[in-house]
Amino acid sequence: MQPAYYENLEEIQNKYWSMLNDAVTNRASPFRIPVFMCAHQDEIDGRIVVLRKSDRVNNLLQFHTDLRSPKVDILKKNNKASLLFYDKEEKIQLRVKVDCEINNQNLITEESWKKTQHISRRCYLTDSPPRNYVGKTNIWYDI
């Protein structure tokens, strides 16, 4: 027998919001690390992000990024992006089109920083900006 959410829009929405809410605190959730995609001119760029907040009432999803990341400049020019979530066991793929808002040195970032574990904060306190070029291999890596 199929789950109720297979045929009912309200149940589908309840299911994916439940999965998003769980992913914020459950490190084992497949929805915790979606693919985030944004576009600059004719280039589409995707990367994994960590879901940090899910708010159904305000229709909001939040992740953190280093302000020095190239995606910040891309989003300042084009705030349209997409998130792709996938849960293999549930057989659920969720594609979300989003309008991004960059927050820096405001109440939102202050509250987020307080909730961030100390080990995670280290990622944002490095001297090197994200996305460093590795030698002559044409390989980039994000910090």
C-alpha positions in Angstrom: 0.0 0.0 0.0 1.2 3.5 -0.9 1.8 6.2 1.8 -1.0 8.8 2.1 1.3 11.5 0.8 1.5 9.9 -2.7 -1.9 11.2 -3.8 -2.7 14.2 -1.6 -1.0 17.6 -2.0 -1.5 18.6 1.6 0.1 15.4 2.8 2.9 15.8 0.3 3.6 19.2 1.7 3.4 17.9 5.3 5.9 15.1 4.4 8.6 17.3 2.8 8.4 20.0 5.4 8.7 17.3 8.1 11.8 16.0 6.3 13.2 19.5 6.0 12.6 20.3 9.7 14.2 17.0 10.7 17.3 17.7 8.5 18.1 20.8 10.4 19.1 18.8 13.5 19.5 15.3 12.2 23.0 14.9 10.7 22.0 11.5 9.2 19.1 13.0 7.2 19.6 12.9 3.5 17.9 16.3 3.3 20.6 17.8 5.5 22.9 18.4 2.6 21.1 19.5 -0.6 22.7 20.6 -3.8 22.5 24.4 -4.2 22.6 25.7 -7.8 22.9 29.3 -9.0 23.7 30.8 -12.4 26.0 33.5 -13.5 25.6 34.5 -17.2 25.8 31.3 -19.1 27.4 29.2 -16.3 25.5 27.1 -13.8 27.3 26.2 -10.6 26.3 23.7 -8.0 27.6 22.7 -4.6 26.6 21.0 -1.5 25.4 23.1 1.4 24.2 22.3 4.9 20.6 23.0 5.7 20.6 25.2 8.9 17.0 26.3 9.1 13.5 25.3 7.9 10.5 27.5 8.5 7.3 26.5 6.9 5.3 29.4 8.2 7.6 31.9 6.4 8.4 29.5 3.5 12.1 29.9 4.3 15.2 27.6 4.1 18.5 28.8 5.3 22.1 27.7 4.9 25.4 29.4 5.8 28.2 30.5 3.5 31.5 32.3 3.8 31.0 35.9 2.6 34.2 35.6 0.5 32.7 32.7 -1.4 32.2 33.3 -5.2 28.5 32.3 -4.9 27.9 35.5 -2.9 29.0 37.7 -5.8 26.9 35.6 -8.1 23.8 35.9 -5.9 24.2 39.7 -5.6 23.8 39.8 -9.4 21.1 37.1 -9.7 19.4 36.0 -6.6 17.4 33.2 -8.3 18.7 29.7 -7.4 17.6 26.2 -6.8 18.0 23.5 -4.1 17.8 19.8 -4.8 17.1 17.4 -2.0 17.0 13.6 -2.4 16.1 10.8 0.0 16.9 7.4 -1.5 15.0 5.3 1.1 11.9 7.5 0.9 12.2 7.7 -2.9 11.6 11.5 -2.6 13.3 14.1 -4.7 12.4 17.7 -3.8 13.4 20.6 -6.2 13.0 24.0 -4.7 13.3 27.3 -6.6 14.4 30.1 -4.3 15.0 33.8 -4.2 18.2 34.2 -2.1 18.8 36.9 0.5 22.3 37.5 1.7 22.5 38.4 5.4 25.6 39.8 7.0 26.2 41.5 10.3 22.6 41.7 11.2 20.2 40.0 13.7 19.8 36.9 11.4 23.5 36.3 11.2 24.0 37.0 14.9 21.3 34.4 15.9 22.7 31.9 13.4 26.3 32.3 14.7 25.1 31.7 18.2 23.6 28.4 17.1 26.6 27.3 15.1 28.9 24.7 16.8 32.4 25.8 17.5 33.9 23.2 15.2 31.7 24.5 12.4 32.7 28.1 13.0 36.3 27.2 12.1 35.2 26.9 8.4 34.4 30.6 8.3 37.5 31.8 10.2 40.2 30.7 7.8 42.7 33.1 6.2 42.1 31.7 2.8 38.8 32.3 1.1 36.7 29.4 -0.1 37.3 27.9 -3.5 41.0 27.7 -3.9 42.8 26.5 -7.0 44.8 23.4 -6.7 48.0 23.6 -8.7 47.9 23.0 -12.5 45.2 20.4 -12.3 42.1 22.6 -13.0 40.7 21.4 -9.8 38.9 23.7 -7.4 38.1 23.0 -3.8 35.7 24.7 -1.4 36.6 25.1 2.2 
